[in-house]
Amino acid sequence: MFWAAQRDCRIRLAIGGRIIATVFLVDDEKFIVDLYRDILEANGHTVIGVASDGEEAVRKYKEMKEKPVIIIMDQRMPVKDGVSATQEILSMDPKATIFFGSADLHIEKEAMAAGAKGFLLKPFRIEELLTAIKEAEEEKTEKKR
């Protein structure tokens, strides 16, 4: 079965029951961004934006006409860290879904307190990332019903 629908500027596409999502990647490590992009796109997801620091993430998110289903946010970045960027993005758009992908386990409580919906400790298994994206899209779909 193949169907597509556009709602709230977020594209949802289901192929064989699999949910496809739009993703915004925020990480200062290019190889990590490239790895995420390759994995996500190989699984049918679309990366609609990339930022290499928190300040750029806030600016790009504000400028995005199509908001992503999920933001994957790193913590340690130049200019502005992930927690600060998360707080600013959520102040603009409380419905934004942000997951942290960080090697710093000590930041988990702070990230969750800032409004992150989840935390993935690097290095994490690909299945964990794909499950987080699926759950984020399903949650957004349920809230619209």
C-alpha positions as CSV (number, residue, x, y, z in Angstrom):
1,M,0.0,0.0,0.0
2,F,1.3,3.5,-0.9
3,W,-0.2,6.8,0.2
4,A,0.9,10.3,0.8
5,A,-0.8,13.2,2.6
6,Q,0.4,16.7,3.4
7,R,-0.7,18.1,6.8
8,D,0.6,21.0,8.8
9,C,3.5,21.3,6.3
10,R,4.9,17.9,7.4
11,I,5.0,15.2,4.8
12,R,4.0,11.8,5.9
13,L,4.4,8.8,3.6
14,A,3.7,5.2,4.5
15,I,5.1,2.4,2.5
16,G,4.2,-1.1,3.7
17,G,3.3,0.3,7.1
18,R,6.6,2.1,7.6
19,I,6.4,5.8,8.5
20,I,8.6,8.3,6.6
21,A,9.6,11.5,8.4
22,T,11.4,14.8,7.8
23,V,14.4,15.4,9.9
24,F,16.6,18.4,10.9
25,L,20.2,17.4,11.9
26,V,22.2,19.6,14.3
27,D,25.8,18.4,14.9
28,D,29.2,20.0,14.5
29,E,30.8,16.8,13.4
30,K,30.4,16.5,9.6
31,F,31.1,12.7,9.6
32,I,28.2,12.2,12.1
33,V,25.9,14.4,10.0
34,D,26.9,12.4,6.9
35,L,26.4,9.1,8.7
36,Y,22.9,10.2,10.0
37,R,21.9,11.4,6.5
38,D,23.0,8.2,4.8
39,I,21.2,6.0,7.4
40,L,18.0,8.1,7.4
41,E,17.8,8.4,3.7
42,A,18.5,4.7,3.2
43,N,15.4,4.1,5.4
44,G,13.2,6.5,3.4
45,H,13.4,9.6,5.7
46,T,14.2,13.0,4.3
47,V,16.8,15.4,5.9
48,I,15.4,18.8,5.3
49,G,18.1,20.8,7.1
50,V,21.5,20.6,8.7
51,A,23.2,23.0,11.2
52,S,26.6,22.8,12.7
53,D,26.0,24.8,15.9
54,G,23.1,25.8,18.1
55,E,22.9,29.3,16.9
56,E,22.7,28.2,13.3
57,A,20.0,25.6,14.3
58,V,17.8,28.3,15.9
59,R,18.2,30.6,12.9
60,K,17.5,27.9,10.3
61,Y,14.6,26.5,12.2
62,K,13.0,29.9,12.4
63,E,13.4,30.3,8.6
64,M,12.1,26.9,7.7
65,K,8.8,27.0,5.9
66,E,8.4,23.2,6.4
67,K,9.1,22.2,10.0
68,P,10.7,18.8,10.5
69,V,8.9,16.0,12.3
70,I,12.0,15.6,14.5
71,I,15.2,17.4,15.3
72,I,18.3,15.3,16.2
73,M,20.4,17.6,18.4
74,D,24.0,17.3,19.6
75,Q,25.0,19.0,22.9
76,R,28.6,20.0,22.6
77,M,28.9,22.5,19.7
78,P,30.6,25.8,19.1
79,V,28.8,29.1,19.5
80,K,25.7,27.7,21.3
81,D,25.2,24.3,22.9
82,G,22.3,21.9,22.3
83,V,20.4,22.6,25.5
84,S,20.3,26.4,24.8
85,A,19.3,25.8,21.2
86,T,16.5,23.4,22.3
87,Q,15.1,26.0,24.7
88,E,15.1,28.7,22.0
89,I,13.5,26.4,19.4
90,L,10.8,25.3,21.8
91,S,10.1,28.9,22.9
92,M,9.3,29.6,19.2
93,D,7.5,26.3,18.5
94,P,6.4,24.3,21.6
95,K,5.3,21.5,19.3
96,A,8.8,20.8,18.0
97,T,10.1,17.3,18.7
98,I,13.8,17.3,19.7
99,F,15.9,14.2,20.4
100,F,19.4,14.5,21.8
101,G,22.1,12.3,20.4
102,S,25.1,13.0,22.7
103,A,28.1,11.2,24.1
104,D,27.7,13.2,27.3
105,L,25.4,11.2,29.6
106,H,25.6,13.9,32.3
107,I,23.6,16.2,30.0
108,E,20.5,13.9,29.8
109,K,18.6,15.4,32.7
110,E,19.3,19.0,31.5
111,A,18.3,18.1,27.9
112,M,15.0,16.5,29.1
113,A,14.3,19.5,31.5
114,A,14.8,21.8,28.5
115,G,12.0,20.0,26.7
116,A,13.8,17.3,24.7
117,K,11.5,14.3,24.0
118,G,14.3,11.7,24.2
119,F,18.0,11.1,24.6
120,L,20.2,8.7,22.7
121,L,23.7,8.1,24.1
122,K,26.4,8.0,21.4
123,P,27.3,5.7,20.1
124,F,23.8,4.3,19.7
125,R,22.4,1.6,17.6
126,I,20.7,2.6,14.3
127,E,17.5,0.9,15.4
128,E,17.3,3.2,18.4
129,L,17.4,6.3,16.2
130,L,14.8,4.8,13.7
131,T,12.5,3.8,16.6
132,A,12.7,7.4,18.0
133,I,11.8,8.8,14.7
134,K,8.9,6.4,14.2
135,E,7.5,7.1,17.7
136,A,7.8,10.9,17.2
137,E,5.8,10.7,13.9
138,E,3.2,8.5,15.5
139,E,2.8,10.8,18.4
140,K,2.4,13.8,16.1
141,T,-0.2,11.9,14.1
142,E,-2.2,10.9,17.2
143,K,-2.3,14.5,18.5
144,K,-3.8,15.6,15.1
145,R,-6.7,13.2,15.4
